[in-house]
Amino acid sequence: MSRVSYYYFGLIGFFGLFFLLMAWHTLLSPSTRLPTALLLIISIGPLLLPFRGFLDRNLKSCTWMSYLSLPYFAHGAAEAYVNSAERPYALLEVLFSLLLCFGAGLFVYKAEKVK
């Protein structure tokens, strides 16, 4: 596979994770205990930190985006195990976080091989 295709996998993972978390906390299963804005800041805020560099294909930002996807994987796996009502959303979170992690990671790995 070409290096650019790994980047596109990472983009699919990022936007899938972004829109899934937005929909999960606002439309699909809103929380009754915590404010929605607080949940969105906690869950989506870290994804937006390296976002500009990720869109510019900055290798350092792509590496950080790969690192930042790992807590989302852990959250999705734990949520899928604990909460059977929200298991489909949690498994989608696992899928998108893995796409983001491996897409961004392999994009950086292939760039290092080229140099």
VOBALUM-74470 format. One record per atom (N, C-alpha, C, O): x, y, z. Coordinates in pm, whole numbers, plus 50000, padded with zeros to 5 digits. Layout:
REM VOBALUM-74470
XYZ
...
***
This chain:
REM VOBALUM-74470
500844988250000
500005000050000
500885012450000
501995012450052
500365022849942
501135035149938
501005042750069
500095040450148
501925051750089
501965059450212
500735068250228
500255070150339
500215073450118
499055082450124
497805074750167
496935080450233
497705062150130
496515054550169
496465052650321
495375052250378
497605051350385
497625050550531
497125063750593
496425063750694
497505074650531
497045087750579
495515088650567
494855093850657
494965083750457
493515084250439
492805075050539
491705078250585
493415063750572
492835055250677
492815062750810
491835061850886
493885070050838
493925078150959
492865089050959
492245091651062
492645095350844
491605105550834
490215099650854
489375105650921
489985088050797
488685081450817
488495078150964
487405079951019
489545073351028
489465070351170
489225082851253
488435082551348
489895093851219
489715106051296
488295111351283
487625113851383
487845113051159
486515118851140
485415109451189
484385113951239
485625096351174
484665086851229
484585087851380
483495087751437
485735088651445
485775089951591
485175103251636
484445103751734
485495113751565
484985127051598
483465127451590
482795131651685
482915123051478
481455123651460
480735113451548
479625116051595
481345102051572
480735092251662
480635097751803
479585096651866
481705103751853
481675109251988
480705120951999
480025122452100
480645129251895
479675140151895
478255134751902
477445139451982
477955124951819
476605119351816
476295111351942
475165111751992
477265104151993
477055095652110
476655103952231
475715100452303
477355115052253
477105123052372
475975133152356
475515138852455
475505135452234
474445145152215
473135138852171
472075142252223
473175129652075
471955124352017
471625110152059
470475107152094
472605101352055
472335087052073
472095083152218
471165075752247
472925088152307
472795084452448
473295095952536
474365094852596
472545106952545
473015118052627
473015114652776
472155107052823
473955120052847
474105117352990
473085125453069
472765136853034
472585119553175
471675126653264
472415132153386
471865140453458
473645127553410
474395131753527
475335143453501
475485152153587
475955143753386
476935154153354
476425162953241
475655158253156
476835175553238
476445184253127
477055179452995
478185174752991
476295180852890
476745176252758
478005183752714
478915177852657
478055196752741
479225204552699
480495199452767
481545198852704
480405195952894
481565190652965
482025177352905
483225175152888
481085168752874
481445155852812
482095157952676
483045150852641
481595167452598
482185170052467
483595175752480
484485172252403
483795184652576
485145190352596
486125179552639
487255179152592
485695170752729
486575160152778
486865149752670
487995145052657
485845146252592
486035135352497
486605139852363
487365132552301
486255151752318
486675156052184
487845165852190
488595167052093
487985172752300
489065182552313
490455177352282
491185183752206
490855165952338
492205160952308
492415157552160
493535158552110
491365153652091
491525150551948
491835163051866
492465162151761
491395174451914
491565186651835
492935193151854
493285202251777
493705188851953
495005195151976
495975193551858
496515203551812
496225181451807
497145180251693
496425180151557
497005175951457
495185184751554
494375183251433
494925191151314
494975185851203
495325203451335
495815211551223
497075205451161
497205204751039
497995201251245
499205194951193
498905181651126
499575177851030
497895174551177
497495161951114
496955164350974
497245156750882
496175175050957
495675178250824
496785182850730
496705180750609
497825189050785
498975193250704
499985182150682
501015184350617
499715170350735
500575158550723
501925160550792
502945155350747
501915168150899
503105169950980
503395156851052
502505151351118
504595151751041
504915138551096
504815138351248
504385128351306
505215149151314
505125149451460
503665149651505
503305142951603
502815157051436
501385157351470
500725143951441
499845139651515
501145137451335
500595124151304
500995114151412
500215105351449
502215115351462
502655106551570
501825109051696
501395099551762
501615121651730
500815124751848
499365120551831
498715116251927
498845121551710
497475117151686
497365102051706
496365097051757
498405094851666
498425080451688
498445077251837
497745068151882
499245084751914
499285082552058
497955086052125
497505078952215
497325096752079
496075101252141
494905091952113
493895092552183
495015083552013
493905074551982
493855062552077
492825055852086
494935059852147
494975047952234
494035048652355
493425038552387
493875060152423
492875060452530
491445058352479
490605053152552
491175062452356
489845060152299
489625045252275
488505040252291
490675038252237
490585023752223
490275017252358
489405008552367
490995021552462
490775015952595
489375019052645
488715010452705
488905031252622
487555034852665
486515026652591
485565021852652
486675025052461
485725017352383
485695002652424
484624996752432
486854996852449
486904982852491
486254980952627
485514971352648
486534990052720
485934988952854
484424991252848
483664984252914
484015000952769
482575003852757
481834992452690
480704989352727
482444986052593
481804974652527
481664962852622
480704955252613
482614961252713
482564950252808
481524952852918
480824943652960
481444965252964
480604968453080
479164971253042
478244966353108
478944978952937
477614983952906
477104977552778
477514981252668
476204967952792
475714960952673
474754969452591
474594967052471
474114979352651
473194987952577
473934996952478
473405000152372
475155000952512
475925009752425
477075002452356
478025008852311
476994989352349
478064981452290
478334984852143
479504985452104
477304987052058
477624990451918
478425003351905
479345004151823
478085013451985
478815026151979
480255024152028
481195029951973
480415016152132
481745013752186
482615005952087
483805008652074
482024996352018
482804988951919
483174997651800
484244995951741
482285006951764
482655016551659
483795025551706
484665029251627
483785029151834
484875037151888
486195029451882
487245035151850
486145016651911
487345008351900
487825007751755
489015009151729
486905005751663
487265004851521
487895017851471
488955017551408
487265029051500
487785041851452
489105045551519
489985051451456
489245042251647
490505045351714
491645036851659
492775041551648
491355024351625
492395015951564
492745020751424
493915020551384
491745024951348
492015030551215
492905042851228
493855044651151
492595051351324
493395063451344
494805059951390
495775065551340
494925050951483
496235047251536
497125041151429
498255045551408
496625031151362
497455024351263
497635032551136
498695032151075
496615040051097
496755048550979
497805059150998
498695060750915
497725066551109
498705077151136
500075071151165
501095076451120
500105060051239
501395053951273
502115048551150
503325050451135
501395041751064
502035036350943
502395047350844
503355045950769
501635058350844
502005069850760
503365075250803
504205078250719
503585076450933
504865081350984
505965070950960
507085074450923
505645058250981
506635047650962
507115047150816
508305045850790
506185048250722
506575048050581
507365060350544
508245059650458
507085071850606
507845084050579
509275082550628
510205087350564
509465075850741
510805073750793
511585064050705
512805065250693
510905054550644
511575045050554
512045051750426
513075048050369
511285061850380
511625068750255
512865077250273
513695078050183
513005083550389
514125092850411
515435085950424
516455092450444
***
